[in-house]
Each structure stands twice: as C-alpha cells, then as structure tokens.
C-alpha cells in the first residue's frame, strides 16, 4: 500500500540535465505506478526535445512560466502560462520554448513513466556522455522513441 505524501515547494529530487533541470515530485513507487510527476525548469528560449513518442504512458503538461509552442501530431499551438496539454500514449509530440525568458512546466506521466529517462540522461550529462546516440538508447530503455533529429539546444 502506498502512503500519502507532501512535497514542499523547495523539496523534490533535483536532476541537472545541463541545459535544463527536472525536479522529481512523485515516482512510480510513491504512487503505486499510477503516475509520475516532474517539474522541468530553466528551459531556455529555443529549447525543446526532438519529436518523440511515449509508447507506454500518456503525458500531460501544465505550463507554469514562459510560453511554449507545442507540436502534437500535425498541430502547433502557443501555450502561455496556465495552458494544459494532454498527449495520449503513442502520439508524436514535441515543444519549444518561444518566450524571451526560460520556461517551467509540470509533466505528468500516467501510468508512471519517464523518471528513469531523466535520471539516466542526468548521469550521461554529468559524465560528458550526452549525445544523440546516448539519448536514443536512454529513450529506448524508458518506453520512448525519438522520431526526429535532436535539436542542438536539448543536449
């Protein structure tokens, strides 16, 4: 049985990913696999991952700061703070920070997923081994497939 928990504003496990940070707020173990929740922050203008798909989980975004251009399948839309985006499992998507300042958003994965991706990417970054090839391998380990080229701003 899982236990209730509270994460204060200055808590959570910080993962340094080089060009941005992820704060782990809820893991699969804490939610009995129901969901995982991360806050991605300090994403600089122009930042965004390659087009990708999560095979085993839906992803939802809540934009907290900055403005993002979300790309979901063939649709593009500007998403200022307060915008909510839902992406079903198996749906190609990406985003780009288009504001003058950095972006911050909550990322919910259901069922729980992707914490391992960010953990492995942080280790690769710390070792100076983050590359498009490493990203593809890390993604594959975590139920994600990279569909497009890796933008220079991501790694």
N, C-alpha and C positions, 0 to 999 in steps of 0.2 A: 504494500500500500504506500502511495506517495503521501508526503506531508505538505501542509500549506507552507508557503514561504513568502517573504517580502524582500525586495531588493531596493535599498535606499538609492537616492539619486547619484551618490558618489561611489556606489558599490558595483558589482559585476566584475567579470574577469576580462581585463583589457588584453586584446591581441593587437600587436603592432604589425601592420601589413605594409609598411614602407610609405606608400602614397596615401594611405588612409588607416583608420583604426576600426576594429569591431569590438564591441563590449558584449560579452555573453551574459544574457539576463536570465534565460531559462533553457535547460538542457533536456534531452530525452529522458535521462534518469530522473530528473526532478518532476517531470510531467507524465510519467509512465508511458512515454512515447507519443503522447497526444500532439505535442508541438514543441518547437524550439523558437526562441526569441532572441534576436540580436539587435543592437543599435549600431549602425555603421555611421561613422562620423569623420569630420575633417576631410571629406571627399572634395578635392579642389575643383575649380572650374575646368571644364573639359574632361573630367574624369568619368570613366564608365568601363564596365567589363565587356568582353566580347559577347556577341549574340550567343545565347546558350539555352538549354532546356534542362529542367529537373525531371527526371524520369519517375521518381518515387514520392514527390511531395508537391503540393501547391505552395505558392509563395504569395505573401501579401506585403505591401509596403504602405507605411504611413509617413508622409513627408513632414519632417519637423522644422527644418531650416533649409534655406536655399530653394532653388527651382530646378526641377529635373525635367528632361524630355524623356518620356517613357516610350519605348518601342515594343509593342506587343503584336506579334504576327506581322500584319501589314499596317497596323495603326500606330500613329505617333500622336502624342498629346503632351502639352506643357502641364506640369504638375507643381503648383506653388505649395507653400506650407499649408497643411490641413488636407491635402489630397490623399485619397486612398486608392490603391491599385491592387486588384486581385488577379493572379495569374494561375490558372489551373495546371496541374501536373501535365507534362508533355507539351507545353505551349512555348514556342520560341519567344524570347524576350531579351531586352537589354535596357539600359538607361544611360543618360549623360547629364552631368551637372551643367546647366546652362546659365546659372546666376553668376554675378560678379564675385560672390563670396562662396565659401565652402558649403557643402550640403550635409545634412544629417537626416537619417530616416530609421524607422523601426522596420525590421524584416522578420516576418513570422513565417515559419515553415510548418505545414501540417500534412501528414504526420511529421513528427520531429525529424529534422534532417539538417545538413549543411554545417553544423558546428564543427565537425571533423574537417571539412573543407577549409574553413578559415583557420583552424588550428594548424593543419599541415602547411598551408600557404604562409602562415606567420613563421614557422620553423624554416621553410625554404628561404624566405626573405632574410631572416636573421643570419643564415649561413651563406648568403650571397648566391643562392642557387635558384632564385625565382626566374623562370624563363617561360616562354610559351609552351615548350615541350613539358616542363615540370607542371605547369598549370593544367594541361590536358590530362596528365597522369593523375594528379590530385583530384581533378574533377571526376574522372572515371572511378576512382576509389569511393566517391561520395555520391553516386547516383546522378551525376550531372554530365552533360555532353556539351563541349564547346563547339559551336556551329560556325563561328566567323573568326576573322583574324583578331588577335589580341591587340587592342589599342596600346600605343606606347605609354599612355598615361596610367594604365592599370598596374603594371609591374614596375 
